[in-house]
Amino acid sequence: METKIALIGTGGTIAGKGVSNTDLTGYTAGILGLDEILASVPGTKPYGPYTYTQFSNIESSDITVNHWLELSKLVQKLVNRDDIGGVVITHGTDSMEETAYFLNLTVHTDKPIVITGSMRPAGAISADGPINLLQAIQVARTPSSVGKGVVVVLNGYIDGARDVSKCNTTNVATFDSPLVGHLGIVQDGIAHYYKASTRRHTQDSVFDVSKLSELPRVVIMTCYGGMDDMVPMSVVATNPDGLILTGLGHGTIPQNVRQITQNAKFPTVRASRTGSGMVSAVPQDALANYLVCDTLSPQKARILLMLGLTKTKNLKKLQQFFHEY
């Protein structure tokens, strides 16, 4: 059977337009439809046929948990079809890494799921959207992409959903996996892989959102030098379901913040604001009932904790999730 690539549009810069072709920052995202984007990309026909779904047309800074839940359900429905060989999602870059990780944990399949976007709007000089979309489709069609989990494809590189981060505000080479490096490259229409994630994902994940309409409320609080009590006291007073406590360096928490957040009624996970490296357990964590994020960024630790809390509130079991996913 000839399989199709399912294309899903969510908006973002790749669907954006500026007033002029030199407008690289003041443009409006989420203007063009998926059909218009694809029409601007030569060379896609050999990789078809395609199905098209315009899921949303928003700036990715406006993404919500509800968007993630509904998108995950849509992707799961598509990959369950025998006639679908893979999925390509166009998405804004601001929250792309979060959407990718959420799908990596909640869609159960070995079929390729590729997320792409652009740093420059359509119509801009040297717009990167067309080549990124073409290469994302090529990755989805490459047999070795099967079983790799959700990947992000931009600027000729393939990155795993767990480790990828947006590392520059405007440069087209913004996506990287600082700790582990790229999974591979796209060259001559083919995905070339040189490594794979060893953490659980997609078909090996235990998280199921098919019947969920909401997720536990987990918030992120970032620590900084000279931090007073106002912010941590305000956060604790809202009684969230979980807290990602983004510390300095190796996730170090200022003493006054530790006194306010330790032994809270909700799980608290230490993370780091450095952008790379592992946060591992220290003796003080047991006294404060803190968990640690392993090598996840604060924003991805939030996603894992939200999903983990749908399974258990046991701190040891939650910590194990951070070592496995």
C-alpha positions in Angstrom: 0.0 0.0 0.0 1.2 3.5 -0.9 1.3 5.4 2.3 0.6 9.2 2.8 2.4 11.8 4.8 0.0 13.6 7.1 0.7 17.3 7.2 -0.5 19.3 10.1 -0.4 23.1 10.3 -0.4 24.9 13.6 0.9 28.4 12.7 4.1 30.1 13.7 6.7 32.1 11.7 6.6 29.6 8.9 3.0 30.8 8.3 3.8 34.4 9.0 4.2 37.5 6.8 5.9 40.8 7.2 5.2 44.2 5.7 8.4 44.0 3.6 10.8 41.2 2.6 13.4 42.6 5.0 11.0 42.4 8.0 12.6 39.6 10.1 11.2 40.4 13.6 8.1 42.6 13.3 6.1 40.3 11.2 2.7 38.7 12.0 2.8 34.9 12.6 0.1 32.5 11.7 -1.2 34.2 8.5 -0.8 31.6 5.8 -2.7 28.4 5.6 -0.9 25.0 5.3 -1.9 24.8 1.6 -0.3 28.2 0.9 2.9 27.1 2.7 3.2 23.9 0.8 2.6 25.7 -2.5 5.7 27.7 -1.9 7.9 24.6 -1.6 9.2 23.0 -4.8 10.1 19.4 -5.0 7.5 17.9 -2.6 5.5 15.9 -5.1 7.9 12.9 -5.2 7.4 12.4 -1.5 3.6 12.4 -1.5 0.8 11.7 -1.5 -0.3 13.9 1.4 -3.2 14.6 3.7 -3.8 18.1 5.1 -5.1 19.3 8.5 -5.1 22.9 9.6 -5.1 22.3 13.4 -4.6 26.0 14.3 -2.9 29.1 13.1 -1.3 30.8 16.1 2.0 32.1 17.4 3.5 29.2 19.3 4.0 31.5 22.3 0.2 31.2 22.7 0.2 27.4 22.8 -1.8 25.9 25.7 -2.0 22.6 27.5 -5.3 22.1 25.7 -3.6 22.5 22.4 -1.1 19.8 23.3 -3.8 17.4 24.4 -5.9 17.9 21.2 -2.8 17.8 18.9 -1.6 14.5 20.6 -5.0 13.0 20.0 -5.1 14.1 16.4 -1.6 12.7 15.7 -2.4 9.4 17.4 -5.6 9.1 15.3 -3.5 9.7 12.2 -0.7 7.3 12.9 -3.2 4.6 13.8 -4.3 4.6 10.1 -2.6 2.0 7.9 -2.5 4.5 5.0 -0.4 7.1 7.0 3.4 6.5 6.9 4.4 9.5 8.9 3.4 12.9 10.2 5.0 16.4 9.6 3.9 19.3 11.8 4.6 22.9 11.0 4.9 24.9 14.2 6.3 28.1 15.6 9.8 27.8 17.0 9.2 29.6 20.4 7.6 26.5 22.0 8.4 23.9 19.4 10.7 22.0 21.8 7.9 21.7 24.3 5.3 20.5 21.8 7.8 18.0 20.5 8.5 16.6 23.9 4.8 16.4 24.8 4.1 14.4 21.6 7.2 12.3 22.3 5.7 11.2 25.6 2.1 10.8 24.6 1.8 9.4 21.0 2.3 5.7 20.8 3.8 4.7 17.5 7.1 3.9 15.7 6.1 5.9 12.7 8.1 9.1 12.0 6.7 12.3 13.6 8.6 15.4 12.5 8.2 19.0 13.6 9.5 21.9 11.6 9.1 25.6 11.3 11.2 28.6 10.4 13.0 31.6 11.9 12.1 33.9 9.0 8.6 34.6 7.7 7.3 33.6 4.3 8.2 36.3 1.8 11.4 37.4 3.6 14.7 37.4 1.8 16.2 33.9 2.2 13.2 32.6 4.1 14.1 29.2 5.6 10.6 27.8 5.8 10.4 26.1 2.4 13.7 24.1 2.7 12.9 23.2 6.3 9.5 21.8 5.3 10.9 19.9 2.4 13.6 18.4 4.5 11.1 17.5 7.3 9.1 15.6 4.6 12.2 13.9 3.4 13.0 12.8 7.0 9.5 11.4 7.4 10.0 9.4 4.2 13.4 8.0 5.2 13.0 4.4 6.5 15.6 4.8 9.2 13.4 7.5 10.8 11.1 4.7 12.0 11.3 4.2 15.8 13.4 7.4 16.4 10.6 9.1 18.3 9.5 12.7 17.6 12.2 14.7 16.0 12.7 18.4 15.2 14.1 19.3 11.7 15.5 22.8 10.9 18.5 24.1 9.1 19.5 20.7 7.9 19.8 19.1 11.3 17.7 16.4 13.1 17.3 16.7 16.8 15.5 14.5 19.3 12.5 15.9 21.1 13.9 15.3 24.6 17.1 17.2 24.2 16.6 19.9 21.6 16.4 23.6 22.6 16.0 26.9 20.9 19.3 28.5 21.5 19.2 31.8 19.6 16.5 34.5 19.3 16.7 35.1 15.5 19.5 33.0 13.9 18.3 30.2 11.5 20.7 27.9 13.3 18.8 28.2 16.5 18.0 24.6 17.3 20.6 22.4 19.0 20.9 19.7 21.6 23.6 21.2 23.8 24.4 18.2 25.9 24.1 15.3 23.4 24.3 16.9 20.0 22.2 16.4 16.9 20.8 13.0 16.0 21.7 13.4 12.4 21.6 15.6 9.3 19.5 15.8 6.1 21.5 15.5 3.0 20.5 14.9 -0.6 16.9 14.2 0.4 17.7 11.6 3.0 17.9 11.5 6.7 21.3 10.3 8.0 21.3 9.3 11.6 24.4 8.9 13.8 22.8 8.4 17.2 19.5 7.7 18.8 17.9 8.5 22.2 18.1 5.8 24.8 15.3 7.3 26.9 11.8 6.0 26.8 9.5 7.6 24.2 6.5 7.1 21.9 5.7 3.3 21.7 7.6 2.7 25.0 5.8 5.5 27.0 3.3 4.8 29.7 1.5 8.1 29.4 -1.9 8.1 27.9 -3.9 11.3 27.3 -6.6 9.9 25.1 -9.3 10.3 27.7 -7.9 13.5 29.4 -9.3 17.0 28.9 -6.9 18.7 31.3 -3.6 18.1 33.1 -2.3 18.9 36.6 -1.2 22.5 37.0 2.6 22.6 37.3 4.4 26.0 37.4 8.0 27.1 36.9 9.8 29.4 39.2 13.3 30.7 38.3 15.8 31.7 41.1 18.3 34.5 40.8 20.8 36.4 42.9 19.2 38.6 45.5 15.9 36.9 45.3 13.5 37.9 48.1 10.6 36.0 49.6 7.8 37.6 47.7 7.8 35.4 44.6 8.3 32.0 46.3 5.7 32.8 48.9 3.2 33.9 46.2 3.9 30.7 44.2 3.4 28.4 47.2 0.2 30.3 48.2 -1.4 29.3 44.8 -1.0 25.6 45.8 -0.1 24.2 42.4 -0.1 20.5 41.7 3.6 20.6 41.1 6.6 23.1 41.0 9.7 23.2 38.8 12.2 25.1 40.9 14.8 26.4 38.4 18.0 27.0 40.4 21.4 28.5 39.7 24.3 26.4 38.5 23.7 22.8 39.5 20.1 23.7 40.4 21.2 25.5 43.6 18.3 27.0 45.5 18.9 30.2 47.7 18.4 29.4 51.4 15.4 31.7 51.8 13.7 30.1 48.8 14.5 26.6 50.1 12.9 27.4 53.5 9.7 28.5 51.8 9.4 25.6 49.3 10.8 22.6 51.2 8.4 20.0 52.3 5.6 21.5 50.3 2.3 19.7 49.8 3.1 19.3 46.1 6.0 17.7 44.3 8.9 20.1 43.7 11.6 19.3 41.1 15.0 21.1 41.0 16.2 22.2 37.6 18.9 24.5 36.3 18.8 27.8 34.4 22.2 27.1 32.7 20.8 25.4 29.6 22.9 22.3 29.7 24.1 19.6 32.2 22.6 17.2 34.7 21.0 18.1 38.0 21.6 15.2 40.3 20.5 14.5 43.8 22.3 16.0 46.8 21.8 15.2 50.5 19.7 18.3 51.1 17.1 17.1 48.6 16.0 14.3 50.9 15.5 16.8 53.7 13.5 19.2 51.5 11.6 16.5 49.6 12.9 17.8 46.3 13.1 15.7 43.2 15.7 16.4 40.4 15.2 16.8 36.7 18.1 14.8 35.4 19.1 16.6 32.2 15.7 18.0 31.2 15.2 21.7 30.8 12.8 23.4 33.2 10.1 23.6 30.6 10.4 19.9 29.7 10.6 18.9 33.3 7.3 20.7 33.7 5.8 18.6 30.9 7.1 15.3 32.4 5.8 16.2 35.9 2.4 17.1 34.5 2.2 13.7 32.8 3.8 11.9 35.7 1.1 13.2 38.1 -1.6 11.6 35.9 0.0 8.3 37.0 1.1 8.7 40.6 1.8 11.2 43.4 4.5 8.9 44.9 7.7 10.9 44.9 10.0 7.9 44.3 7.9 6.8 41.3 7.9 10.4 40.0 11.7 10.6 40.4 12.0 7.3 38.4 10.2 8.9 35.5 12.9 11.6 35.3 15.6 8.9 35.1 13.7 7.0 32.4 12.2 9.6 30.1 
